[in-house]
Amino acid sequence: MSKAAALFARWRVRLGYVLAVFVLWFARPTPRSVILGAMVGAVGLGIRAHAAGYLHKQSVLTVTGPYAHTRNPLYLGSSILALGAGIATRSWISSVILFMYFSLVYAVVMRREEQELLAQHGAAFKTYAAAVPLFFPRPTPAKFDGSVGSFSLAQYRRNHEYEAAVGFLLLLLVFLLKWHFWPA
């Protein structure tokens, strides 16, 4: 990974906080936009929750469940969450900021993680990557010899995926508070 990509990966969360201020500043939420955004975001949360119940970070190459459709179901879910947040803002400026940030972050992070998985799992990852798209899901699951795994609520908890739901709900609450105290 290049030095610029490594620096970006390290600072992406801090950059996200700064951009969140601008997203909130330009947001013009209404109860209706927040409800619509919440409905879209719920789809993203569902995808993330499903993926987190399969994912055993750093221990095995996960190729079952949603990972048989896309190599990055957590990021796919996060992108749908960002779309929901953009809808909730009812602001094209906020939506563009969210889209650009997530597009840039995920492009860098997915490629970095791909290199790490290749180094850790070698030929097995190459086979997996050849069959399963990086981001946009394939309609039918890829099948791999000897692949096993099923959703585990315990694994979902170990991956702390509930934090995404809590964070999204807090974001929606902030949008509602902004609408209430600073209407557009």
C-alpha positions as CSV (number, residue, x, y, z in Angstrom):
1,M,0.0,0.0,0.0
2,S,1.3,3.5,-0.8
3,K,2.2,5.9,1.9
4,A,-0.8,8.2,0.8
5,A,-3.2,5.2,1.1
6,A,-1.8,4.3,4.5
7,L,-2.1,7.8,5.7
8,F,-5.6,8.1,4.4
9,A,-6.6,4.8,6.1
10,R,-5.3,6.0,9.4
11,W,-7.1,9.4,9.2
12,R,-10.3,8.4,7.6
13,V,-12.3,8.3,10.8
14,R,-11.1,11.8,11.9
15,L,-11.9,13.1,8.5
16,G,-15.3,11.6,8.8
17,Y,-16.0,13.6,12.0
18,V,-15.0,16.8,10.3
19,L,-17.2,16.1,7.3
20,A,-20.1,15.1,9.6
21,V,-20.1,18.7,10.9
22,F,-20.7,19.9,7.3
23,V,-23.3,17.2,6.6
24,L,-25.2,18.3,9.7
25,W,-24.7,22.0,8.8
26,F,-26.3,21.6,5.4
27,A,-28.9,19.1,6.4
28,R,-32.5,20.2,6.2
29,P,-34.3,17.2,7.7
30,T,-38.0,16.8,8.2
31,P,-39.7,14.0,10.0
32,R,-40.7,12.6,6.6
33,S,-37.1,12.6,5.3
34,V,-35.9,11.0,8.5
35,I,-38.5,8.2,8.3
36,L,-37.6,7.6,4.6
37,G,-33.9,7.6,5.4
38,A,-34.5,5.3,8.4
39,M,-36.3,2.8,6.1
40,V,-33.5,2.7,3.6
41,G,-30.9,2.6,6.4
42,A,-32.7,-0.4,8.0
43,V,-31.9,-2.3,4.8
44,G,-28.2,-1.4,5.2
45,L,-28.3,-2.4,8.9
46,G,-29.9,-5.7,8.0
47,I,-27.2,-6.5,5.4
48,R,-24.5,-5.5,8.0
49,A,-26.1,-7.6,10.7
50,H,-26.4,-10.6,8.4
51,A,-22.7,-10.3,7.3
52,A,-21.4,-9.8,10.9
53,G,-23.0,-13.0,12.0
54,Y,-20.8,-14.9,9.5
55,L,-17.6,-13.0,9.8
56,H,-14.7,-14.4,11.8
57,K,-12.2,-11.6,11.5
58,Q,-8.6,-12.7,10.9
59,S,-9.2,-16.4,11.7
60,V,-10.8,-17.8,8.5
61,L,-11.6,-16.7,5.0
62,T,-15.4,-16.2,5.2
63,V,-17.0,-17.3,1.9
64,T,-20.5,-18.3,3.0
65,G,-23.7,-16.3,3.6
66,P,-23.6,-12.8,2.2
67,Y,-19.9,-13.3,1.5
68,A,-20.8,-15.8,-1.2
69,H,-22.5,-12.8,-3.0
70,T,-20.0,-10.0,-2.4
71,R,-16.6,-9.8,-0.8
72,N,-17.6,-6.7,1.1
73,P,-21.2,-7.1,2.4
74,L,-20.4,-4.9,5.5
75,Y,-19.3,-2.1,3.2
76,L,-22.3,-2.6,0.9
77,G,-24.5,-2.3,4.0
78,S,-22.6,0.8,5.1
79,S,-23.1,2.4,1.7
80,I,-26.9,1.8,2.0
81,L,-26.8,3.3,5.5
82,A,-25.0,6.3,4.0
83,L,-27.7,6.5,1.3
84,G,-30.3,6.4,4.1
85,A,-28.5,9.2,6.0
86,G,-28.4,11.3,2.8
87,I,-32.1,10.9,2.3
88,A,-32.7,11.8,6.0
89,T,-30.7,15.1,5.5
90,R,-32.9,16.2,2.7
91,S,-29.9,18.1,1.3
92,W,-28.1,17.5,-2.0
93,I,-24.9,19.1,-0.5
94,S,-24.9,16.7,2.5
95,S,-25.7,13.8,0.2
96,V,-22.8,14.6,-2.1
97,I,-20.4,14.9,0.9
98,L,-21.6,11.5,2.1
99,F,-21.3,9.9,-1.3
100,M,-17.8,11.3,-2.0
101,Y,-16.5,10.4,1.4
102,F,-17.8,6.8,1.4
103,S,-16.8,6.2,-2.3
104,L,-13.2,7.3,-1.5
105,V,-12.9,5.6,1.8
106,Y,-14.3,2.3,0.6
107,A,-12.3,2.3,-2.6
108,V,-9.1,2.6,-0.5
109,V,-10.1,0.4,2.4
110,M,-11.4,-2.5,0.2
111,R,-8.2,-2.6,-1.8
112,R,-6.0,-2.5,1.3
113,E,-8.0,-5.3,2.9
114,E,-7.9,-7.3,-0.3
115,Q,-4.1,-7.2,-0.1
116,E,-4.1,-8.3,3.5
117,L,-6.5,-11.3,2.7
118,L,-4.3,-12.3,-0.2
119,A,-1.2,-12.3,2.0
120,Q,-3.0,-14.3,4.7
121,H,-5.0,-16.8,2.6
122,G,-3.1,-16.9,-0.7
123,A,-4.6,-19.2,-3.4
124,A,-7.8,-19.6,-1.5
125,F,-8.4,-15.9,-1.6
126,K,-7.5,-15.8,-5.3
127,T,-10.1,-18.4,-6.0
128,Y,-12.7,-16.6,-3.9
129,A,-11.9,-13.2,-5.5
130,A,-12.3,-14.7,-9.0
131,A,-15.8,-16.0,-8.2
132,V,-17.2,-13.2,-6.0
133,P,-17.4,-9.5,-6.9
134,L,-15.6,-6.9,-4.8
135,F,-18.7,-4.8,-4.0
136,F,-21.9,-5.2,-6.1
137,P,-23.4,-8.6,-5.3
138,R,-23.8,-11.5,-7.6
139,P,-27.4,-12.8,-7.8
140,T,-26.6,-16.4,-6.8
141,P,-24.2,-17.5,-4.2
142,A,-20.8,-18.8,-5.2
143,K,-20.1,-22.3,-4.1
144,F,-16.7,-23.4,-2.7
145,D,-15.5,-26.9,-1.8
146,G,-15.5,-27.5,1.9
147,S,-16.9,-24.1,2.8
148,V,-19.1,-24.2,5.9
149,G,-20.6,-21.6,8.1
150,S,-23.9,-20.3,9.2
151,F,-25.2,-17.2,10.9
152,S,-24.3,-16.9,14.5
153,L,-25.9,-14.4,16.9
154,A,-22.9,-14.9,19.2
155,Q,-20.5,-13.9,16.3
156,Y,-22.7,-10.9,15.5
157,R,-22.2,-9.8,19.1
158,R,-18.5,-10.5,19.1
159,N,-18.2,-8.3,16.0
160,H,-20.0,-5.5,17.9
161,E,-22.3,-4.9,15.0
162,Y,-25.0,-3.6,17.2
163,E,-22.9,-0.4,17.4
164,A,-23.8,0.4,13.8
165,A,-27.5,0.3,14.7
166,V,-27.0,2.5,17.8
167,G,-24.9,5.0,15.8
168,F,-27.5,5.2,13.0
169,L,-30.3,5.7,15.5
170,L,-28.4,8.5,17.2
171,L,-27.7,10.1,13.8
172,L,-31.4,10.1,13.1
173,L,-32.2,11.5,16.5
174,V,-29.7,14.4,15.8
175,F,-31.5,15.0,12.5
176,L,-34.8,15.2,14.3
177,L,-33.4,17.5,16.9
178,K,-32.0,19.8,14.2
179,W,-35.4,19.8,12.5
180,H,-37.1,20.6,15.9
181,F,-34.7,23.4,17.0
182,W,-33.5,24.8,13.7
183,P,-36.1,24.1,11.0
184,A,-35.2,24.9,7.4
